[in-house]
Amino acid sequence: MEQDGLALALADFEGRRTFLTGRAMVRLGEISFAFYLLHGPILRYGHLMFGTVMD
């Protein structure tokens, strides 16, 4: 599995296209990164919005 990651990193470094550089995968990455950025503040401060108490 480690070999696959190294091969993909090398392909990216050399500018070659892989399945991860396709339009659908890039869009999926953008969406998942947005959710990653938002989940922390929502978990931390969401209780203030909904009026529930966190333990």
C-alpha positions in Angstrom: 0.0 0.0 0.0 2.9 2.3 0.8 4.2 1.7 -2.7 1.0 3.0 -4.2 1.2 6.2 -2.3 4.8 6.7 -3.4 3.9 6.0 -7.0 1.0 8.5 -6.9 3.3 11.2 -5.3 5.9 10.6 -8.0 3.4 10.8 -10.8 2.0 14.1 -9.4 5.6 15.5 -9.0 6.3 14.6 -12.6 3.0 16.1 -13.9 1.5 12.8 -15.0 -2.2 12.3 -14.8 -3.6 9.7 -12.4 -7.2 8.7 -11.4 -6.9 11.2 -8.6 -6.4 14.2 -10.9 -9.7 13.6 -12.7 -12.4 16.3 -12.5 -14.7 14.2 -10.3 -12.0 13.3 -7.8 -10.8 16.9 -7.5 -14.4 18.1 -6.9 -14.9 15.4 -4.3 -11.7 16.5 -2.6 -12.9 20.2 -2.6 -16.3 19.2 -1.0 -14.7 16.9 1.6 -12.2 19.6 2.6 -15.0 22.1 3.0 -16.8 19.7 5.4 -13.5 19.1 7.2 -13.1 22.8 7.8 -16.7 23.3 9.0 -17.2 20.3 11.2 -14.9 21.7 14.0 -16.8 24.9 14.6 -20.1 23.2 14.2 -19.3 20.6 16.8 -17.8 23.2 19.1 -20.4 26.0 18.9 -23.5 24.2 17.5 -24.9 23.7 21.0 -25.2 27.5 21.3 -27.3 27.7 18.2 -29.7 24.9 19.3 -29.7 25.6 23.0 -28.6 22.2 24.2 -26.1 21.6 27.0 -22.8 19.7 26.2 -21.3 17.6 28.9 
